[in-house]
Amino acid sequence: MFDIRHEFSKYGEYHANKINVAIHMVFVPTILWCSVGLTTALTPQHLFAYPKPVSTALDWLPGPNPLPNASAIYVLGCALFYLALDQVAGLLIAPLLYTILVSSQEYALGGSPGATKILLAVFVVAWAAQFVGHGVFERRAPALLDNLMQALVMAPFFVFLEVLFACGYRPDLHRQLRSEIGTRILAFRRSQKPSKKD
């Protein structure tokens, strides 16, 4: 479960087309931000209390503290999962996740007129773009139709790692993952070919 090669290549086999990946680079973070905001707007705000050491640490960070609600639990779960997969990349994405969490919560509850409707509209458009990417460019159904949990949790880390790899992060791992993704795609295409009758 905490094998980056398995998790990345499994998700990556659905995202081999460069245009589809570019679409995901833009809209996966958008979906994450809107999801946090919608969850914040539509669910209770205080599901638990932060332990004293955590609340003290949060007070040192700039901006408001994140609300201890369902969206905070989701983002924390993602952050811990990413750390388990790759410690360096997991640490690098943590500030981004924190910023998304706090800014989205603030927007959802900040009194902006129609904030929830705007979040929902952007959320729908972002998902529509994802489906266009898969249907028009990838020509394969999205990963969420086969594994919803992996699609919802792995997607942000996938696009973040793509950025890191483009910057030269762990080139040996990147080559291994590309090879594994290619193998998976080839196996999928072979499985889609009609079997020849004797």
Disulfide bonds with the S-S distance in Angstrom:
none
